[in-house]
């Protein structure tokens, strides 16, 4: 193979990298950035700004891709010692560390470029958004509460979505961001329960490893109750209409279902709760929020 052809990413490597960063999981955070951005547009002039919405998408996917790649790179030795994660691409060699860093840096440049095209404040705050993405994988090495760092990282999505449209700070967006951060931190508490034995053996810190699975599941329930309260606060703060309130009822029902199928001594349906239910929550609330804004006068 010539050096020129070797420099061109091979299709297999690209697919492996996309598997590495689990690109499809953008569904968890992206809908909430859209809710914030569209609500900001509704308050700004009542029109959907499609180019800005596209740039928000690019920012979100770019930053998340960088975060996931960096996470996998930093955690590759821990992943190799955990039977659940030993099949990950950096462990098996399907993706090399060099190619993972290349993909991560490309995603970071794309994120920064899109932020620069939005407005000066987004560009100025972009490095701040990167910090918790890198700190999070190290969190499990120095604190029993790495999910709090993950929640902080995810909370910035809605805040960034609002800033992208108005170029100004919004406490309404902060409320929505806190709701998303507490929500994702809560279901990550549940997800971490499946690694308790491995984490204790390898010295990885987490709430389940330190306090036990029952404590983690109950903490997740508290988080999701708080998430519901924050969603209600956001709806009140933005004078939401009937369809968003309907969406909040759907979300509350989904939380009840999630915690019905996941119990401290029965984690057999954990993946259904993590992937299916939480993916549904994001899509359902976004659909209801969009319909609410359109009914109230948001113009495509």
N, C-alpha and C positions, 0 to 999 in steps of 0.2 A: 504494500500500500504506500502511495506517495505521501510526502509530508503535507502537501496541499489537501489531499483528500482526508488525511487523518485529522486535520484541523476542523473539518466540517462535522458537526454533531451527527452521529448516526441515529437513524430512526429508533433502534432498539434502546439506545442510551436515553433518548428523549422520553420514551415511554417509561423507562425505568425511573427517571428523575421525577416524572409526574406522579408515579406510584409512590415514590419516596416522600413527596410533599403532600400526598393525598389531596390533590387539587379539588376533588369533588366536595371536600369538607368546607369549602368556601361558603357553602349554603348556610352554615351556622351563623356567621357574622354579617355577611353581605346584605341580607334583607333589612337589617336594622340600620345600616348606613344609608340604605335607600329610604327608609322611613324618615330618618332625620333630614336627609337632603330634600326629599319631596315636601316635607312639612315646612322647611325653610323657604322653598320656592313658593309655596302657597302663601306664606306670610309676606314674602318679598314683593311679588307682583302677580301671583296667581297663575303663572305659566311654568310649564316644564321646560327646563333648559337641557336639551338632550346632550349637547357637547359636554357640559359640566357633569352630567350624570355618567357619561361614558368615562370621563377622567376620574370620577369617584370610583368607578368599577376597576379601572386600571390601578389606581392607588391601593385599593383594598386587596386585590389579587396579588399585586406585586409585593406588598409588604408581608402578606400572609405567606407567600411562597418563600420569601427570604427567611421569615421566622421559622417556618417548618424545616427548611434545609439546614439552617444554623442549629436548630434543636437536634436534628438527627446527627449532624456532624459532632456536636459537643457530647451527645449521649451515646455515641456508637459503642464505646466499651461497656457501658452499663447495659445497653441493649443486647450485646453479645452474651451477657451472663444471665439474661432473663429468657426462659423458654418461650414466653409469649411473643417476644420481640426479636428473637434470634434469627428470624427469617427476613428481617428488614434489609433493604438493598445495600446499605453500607456495610452491613455485617456479612452478607453473602458474597459481596464483591460485584453485584450487578451494577452498582454505581461506585465509582472510585471517589475518594475524598477530594481529589483535584476537580473532578467534574461536578461534584456537589457544591464545592465552593464557587466554581464558575457559574453554575446556575443561580446560586444565591446572590452573587454580586450582580449578575445581569438583572435579576428581579429587583434588587435594591436600586440600581440605576434607573430602571423603569419607574419605580415608585417615586423617586426624587424628581425625575423629569416630569411626571404627571402632576406632582405637587407644585412644581414651578409654574406649570401652565395654568394652574387654578388661580392662585393669588399669592402675594408676597408672604402673608401670614402663614399659609399652608406650608410654603417652602421653609420658612423660619422655624416652624414647629415640627417639621418632618424628622429631624434628628432626634427630637424628644420621643417621638413615637417609636423609634427604632430601639431605644435603650431597654425597655422591659422585654422586648422580643429576644434580646440576647441574654438578659439577666435571668429570665425564666428557667431555662434548662440548668443553670447553675444553682437555682433556688433550692432544688432537692438535695443539694450538698451542704447547705448551711441553715436551712429552716424547715420546721415541720409543716409549714404552711405555703408550699409552692403554688397552690391553687389561688392564693391571694394575688400573687404576682401575675398569674395567668389572667385572672379577672381584671386586673388593672390594664393589662395589655389589650384585652378585648373591649374594655370600656371606651377606649379611644376611638373605635370605629364610628359610632354615631356622632361623637363630638367632631371628629374630622369631617364626616359627611356634611354637617351643618356649616362648619367653617368654610368648606369648599364652595358653598353657595353664597354665603353672606360676607365672608371675610371678617366676621365679627364673632366674639365669644357669646355663647348662649347657655344659660343655666338650664333651660328646658332640655337641651341636648345632653347636658351633664346628667340630668335625671335619667334619661333614656340610656345613656352610657353606663351608669351605675347599675341599672336593671339588667343590662346585657352582661356586664362583668360578674355580677353576683350569680346570675343564671348559669353562665358557663363555668364559673368556679364551682358552683354547686354540683353540676353533673360531672365535672372532672373528679370531684370527691368520690362519686359513685364509681367512675371508671377506674380510679386508682385502687379500688378494693380488690380487684382481681390480681394485683401484683404484691399483695401484702407479704407473702412468704419470701418471694424473691427480693423485695426491698429490704426486709429485715436481714436476710442473709448477706446482701451486698452493701448494706449501710446506707441505702437510699432513704431519705427522709420524706415523710408524708403524714397526713392526718391518720389514714387507716393504719399505717405501720406503727405510729406512735401510740394512738389511742384505741385502735381496734376498729373492726368493720362496723359494728353497731353504732358506735359514736360517729363514724363518718357518714353513715346513711342518715342518721338523725340530723347531723349538721347540714347535709344536703337538703333535707326537708325544710329546715329553717331558712336556708338560702332561697329556696324556691317560694316559700311564703313571703319572704322579703322582696323577692323579684316581683311577685304579683302586686304587692303594695306599691312598689316603685312604678310599675306600669300604670297603675291607677293614678298615681301622682302625676305622671307624664300626661295622661289623658285629660286630667283636670287642668293642668298648666297650659295645655294647648287648645283648650275648649273643643275637645274631640266630639265628633258626632256619633250617631247610633252604631254605625258599622264598626268603628274602632272598639266601642264598648262590647260589641258582639265578639270581636276578635279576642278581647281580654277574657271573656267567658270561655271561649274555646281553649285558650292557653291555660286557664285555671283548671279546666277539665282534663287537659293533657297532663298537667303536673300531677293531678290526683291519680290518673291512670299509671303514670310512670312510677309513682311511689307505691302503687298497689302491686305492680309486677316485680319490683325490686325490693327485697326484704333483707335484713341483716344476715339471715341464715339461708337465703336462697338467691343466688346471683345468676341462676341459669338463664334468665332472660335479660341480663345486663346489656347485651349488645342491641337488643330490640329497643330498650329504653334509651341507650346512648345515641344510636344512629337514627332509628326510625322516628321515635317520638320527638326528639329534639330537632331533627330536620323538619318534621311536620310543624312544630311550633313556629319556627322562623318563617316558613312559607305561608302558613295560615295567618299569622299576625300581619305580615307584609301585605297579603292580598286584601285583608279587611281594612288596613290603614290606607292603602291606595284607593280602594273603593270609597272610603269615607271622604278622602280629599277630593276625589273626582265629583262626588255628589255635592260637596260643599262649594265647588266652583273651580277647582284646579283644572287648567286648560292644557291639553296635550300639545 
